């Protein structure tokens, strides 16, 4: 069954559950239309209503927190350390260059 067919089947089930909840259909008639036992119908109804309750509960605002990934955090820390070492090397190279220029200028005098 394709994802579209699965979605359509789920929508049909939801529509029938709403009809039962609104009193337009009995659970027996709903089960017959869906081709399942009343027990199966009631299981689907319980799952559907439980899902609706979960979906309608207040959620924390803002972005969801990022999952904790120790490997990613370790790599991020290593990258930060390497970037800091590179900045230090660049500063050392600039200092050496300035010292070399000063030495050359002093030798010319």
C-alpha positions as CSV (number, residue, x, y, z in Angstrom):
1,X,0.0,0.0,0.0
2,X,1.4,3.4,-1.0
3,X,1.8,6.2,1.5
4,X,-1.1,8.1,-0.2
5,X,-3.3,5.0,0.1
6,X,-2.4,4.6,3.8
7,X,-3.2,8.3,4.4
8,X,-6.5,8.0,2.7
9,X,-7.4,4.9,4.7
10,X,-6.4,6.7,7.9
11,X,-8.6,9.7,7.0
12,X,-11.5,7.4,6.3
13,X,-11.1,5.8,9.7
14,X,-10.9,9.2,11.3
15,X,-14.1,10.4,9.6
16,X,-16.0,7.3,10.8
17,X,-14.7,7.7,14.3
18,X,-15.9,11.4,14.3
19,X,-19.3,10.2,13.0
20,X,-19.6,7.7,15.9
21,X,-18.5,10.4,18.4
22,X,-21.1,12.8,17.1
23,X,-23.8,10.1,17.3
24,X,-24.4,9.8,13.6
25,X,-23.2,6.2,13.5
26,X,-23.1,3.3,16.0
27,X,-19.8,1.6,16.8
28,X,-21.3,-1.6,15.3
29,X,-22.1,0.2,12.0
30,X,-18.6,1.8,12.0
31,X,-16.9,-1.5,12.4
32,X,-19.0,-3.0,9.6
33,X,-18.1,-0.1,7.2
34,X,-14.5,-0.5,8.1
35,X,-14.6,-4.3,7.7
36,X,-13.3,-5.0,11.2
37,X,-14.7,-6.3,14.5
38,X,-16.1,-3.9,17.1
39,X,-13.1,-4.7,19.3
40,X,-10.7,-3.5,16.6
41,X,-12.9,-0.5,16.0
42,X,-12.7,0.4,19.7
43,X,-9.0,0.0,19.7
44,X,-8.6,2.4,16.7
45,X,-11.0,4.8,18.4
46,X,-9.0,4.7,21.6
47,X,-5.7,5.3,19.7
48,X,-7.3,8.1,17.7
49,X,-8.7,9.9,20.7
50,X,-5.5,9.4,22.7
51,X,-3.5,10.9,19.8
52,X,-5.8,13.9,19.6
53,X,-5.4,14.5,23.3
54,X,-1.6,14.3,23.0
55,X,-1.7,16.7,20.0
56,X,-3.8,19.2,21.8
57,X,-1.8,19.5,25.0
58,X,0.1,22.7,25.6
59,X,3.7,22.4,24.4
60,X,6.8,24.4,25.5
61,X,7.3,27.4,23.4
62,X,10.4,28.1,21.3
63,X,12.7,25.7,19.5
64,X,13.0,22.2,20.6
65,X,16.2,21.5,22.5
66,X,19.0,19.9,20.5
67,X,19.6,16.2,21.3
68,X,22.8,15.6,23.2
69,X,25.4,14.1,20.8
70,X,28.7,13.4,22.6
71,X,30.6,12.6,19.4
72,X,29.4,15.8,17.7
73,X,30.3,17.9,20.8
74,X,33.8,16.3,20.9
75,X,34.4,17.1,17.3
76,X,33.1,20.7,17.8
77,X,35.5,21.1,20.7
78,X,38.4,19.7,18.7
79,X,37.6,22.0,15.8
80,X,37.5,25.0,18.2
81,X,40.9,24.0,19.6
82,X,42.4,23.6,16.1
83,X,41.0,27.0,15.0
84,X,42.6,28.6,18.2
85,X,45.9,27.0,17.4
86,X,45.8,28.3,13.9
87,X,45.1,31.8,15.1
88,X,48.1,31.5,17.5
89,X,50.3,30.3,14.6
90,X,49.3,33.2,12.5
91,X,50.1,35.7,15.3
92,X,53.5,34.0,15.8
93,X,54.2,34.3,12.1
94,X,53.3,38.0,12.1
95,X,55.5,38.6,15.2
96,X,58.4,36.7,13.5
97,X,57.9,38.8,10.4
98,X,57.9,42.1,12.4
99,X,61.1,40.9,14.3
100,X,62.8,40.0,11.1
101,X,62.0,43.3,9.5
102,X,63.2,45.1,12.6
103,X,66.4,43.1,12.6
104,X,67.0,43.9,8.9
105,X,66.3,47.6,9.5
106,X,68.8,47.6,12.4
107,X,71.5,45.9,10.3
108,X,71.1,48.5,7.6
109,X,71.9,51.3,10.0
